[in-house]
Amino acid sequence: MLENPSFAFSFKAYSEKKKSYFILPKLGNINENGIYLTGELISFYDILRMTYFGGYLIITFKNYPLLGKRTASWKIDKNNALVIRSGMIKDIKRAFDIFISQNAEVTRRCGHCDNPINWDHQLETQYHYCNECHSISDKHGLLFSNGELFDICPETGYYDRLGYRRKYEYYFFDKKFHWKTTKYYGGDNLGIEFFHKNILKNLMFLIGVPGTLIEFYKANKGHHPDFTELAEANFASRCGELKEAADLYTKMQMRLPYFPALHYNLAIAYLQSNNEELARRYFQKSLEGCSNYEPTLKVLKYLSEKEG
Ligand SMILES: [Zn+2]
């Protein structure tokens, strides 16, 4: 790794409509203080993160960055970010990561996207969470759950294996015809739900049967060896079968006692059955396993706002 990767680059800044603010590229450079764009400094202190997406480099700021006049006019206020394009965006991000990790006292590394995670003021927990790709790695940087594969299900709120799910509804029910296939992005527990909800109804015309069976098969096959009971546990919890869910989560917790997402799911299960006290206990446990686990921190913030 380079000790001091300072260098100059040419760049263009872009509005959120992907229009450049100027025709000819301008000059910037990066060094241990921060990034200079046309001579105006953006201090590392003011940068929350850097990500690249579709050939653009997105520089997201912490709350109120100190910016020069020109730089400030390029800032996209809605996102509190600046978007630039340059032949060297990957080098810029790499240099940024190096300088940031030099400034941070303790850094951990994401096992999936290799992003450095600032671990100052964090507890010495077994796992850490990456905000960029939503993966959980252990303290040696070994990946536990792949960010693209395992995450909080956007449909049900449980940590699960994610993918595209199809719901087949081809039946007459409740005085009306249902005749459609709907696509969702969600967890295995969603595939199981579609099966239980629709398989009998679909028997009426048979058209929806094969798809429903395939989705059920997909939701149950090839489970990660540590998470074999996960989809079933989530589904039980959603059906209000708390004891069964808790037993299944406990089984997995015996294999991975500190894994934050399992405690998180159990906490969500208790929350859904209005047992906030037990929910809080398991949210706490999830932070004991991973002190920066964002899904837990978000729910706890929500709960405290609700109270306050
Ligand atoms: Zn990551």
Residues whose N, C-alpha, C, O or C-beta is under 5 A from the ligand:
A	BS01	ZN	C110 H112 C113 D114 N115 C130 E132 C133 S135
